[in-house]
Amino acid sequence: MKNEIEKYIQQQIREHGTICFPLIDSENVTNAGNIAAKVERLGASAILIGGSSAVDQIDLAKVVSDIKISAKIPVILFPGNVTGVVPKADAILFTSLLNSENPYFITEAQALGSISVKRYNIEPLPTGYLIIGEYTTAWYVGKARGIPFDKNSIAVMYSLAAQYLGMRFLYLEAGSGSARNVSCEMIAAVRKQYEGVIIVGGGIHSPQTAKEMADAGADIIVIGTMLEKGDWEQNFSSIVNSLRQ
């Protein structure tokens, strides 16, 4: 069915309000299948799999296979480069890093990866990707001209550009392990103008922060670094539950 995963995401948002996608970095975890089973049980709506730097495609493909065996919710690729496109995933955030200074991350990587997306029959989710702030791996690798955390109008400008280019998803990214998160003021400013699905990630460590982002207009909250630390289940569960209150 065409756009099956996109329709599923929309249905989940209608049913639960803001939903949660855990992000499993295939470079930093060794028990992806176990993590996938746990986050599904704790209320995740889908699982993102990827990383900010280039990864071994063979290892990534095995991680995706392990997750598909362990969990029934959709597995969505979140690639940092063309090496992040592997078989068996249900969908891919087909991102354009709109505020990169390198055209490779705006259109060229997408062209190179498109044939594999087609060949593997992976559903593309057209996504405008914006790096907020600086000095994270995503910022460095993507050669981004980071949007300052307090420049809401710039984020709105890029968000409208994404919408007018037909991108039905928008990812506001502070970066994995970031000391700061995207502000609720920025999310609210973007929400007033952008009509698609807003994804927010980076620096989200508490249920309170996640809930405030949801109230500001985020549709999807991404939790990543937390999963790489021991004893994360209770905090993750609290975040999911806070979004459904």
Protein Blocks (a to p, Z undefined) as FASTA:
>chain_A
ZZklmmmmmmmmmmnopaddddddfklccblmmmmmmmmmnopabdcdddfbdcdfklmm
mmmmmmmmmpmbdcddddfbfklpcehiabdcddddfkbcbfklmmmmmmmmmmmmmmno
pacdddddddehehifklmmnopacddfklmmlmmmmmmmmmmnopabdcddebghiabd
cdfklmmmmmmmmmcdcddeehiabfklmmmmmmnopabdcdfklmmpghklmmmmmmmm
mmmZZ
